[in-house]
Amino acid sequence: MSSASDSSGRLEVGRVARAHGIQGAVKVALHWPGSDALESAPRVVLGLPSGAEREFEIESLGQGGQKQLIVKFAGVVTRNDAEALRGARVLVERTALPPLGPGEYYLVDLIGARVVGPEGPVGEVVEIAVHPTVDAVLVRTPEGKIVEQPLSAPWLARVDTSAKLIELDSLDGLIV
């Protein structure tokens, strides 16, 4: 499961999966099932598959399944309008989200982070994986191999999002 952050201060919280019904609503597949980011944000930016971006006001939200919400955007009134948004990245301004507490971070901020272990560099975070019991990062090693590292004790020593750095106490948690 992946998310992205962009230089404008926005976080990608999901993607438009498909149209829902005939009145312009869409199903948004969330990157993190428990996310309430869309409840906090009155407006979002959709990064369309064409590369264009459009800002929308959220008119209503509803549950659409375990990892999906049904979203009605202002100005999207027909099924065809909704279908045109299929595949769009759903971006939320960081300022619309609740402030983070000490030691907290958004998982998306780990993408691109260097991962180092006791013996040196392990690789770079290329994706996030959210599992029922633990969050993990997918790391591309210098050899190009993708490995998974749970973000929990006893393996995780420190996360520094401002330095884009994850330090591991042990490599025993790496899933090859």
Secondary structure, DSSP 8 states (H G I E B T S, - for coil): ----B-TTSEEEEEEEEEEETTTTEEEEEESSTT--HHHH-SEEEEE-TTS-EEEEEEEEEEE-STTEEEEEETT--SHHHHHTTTT-EEEEEGGGS----TT---GGGGTT-EEEETTEEEEEEEEEEE-SS-EEEEEE-TTS-EEEEESSTTTEEEEETTTTEEEES-STT-B-
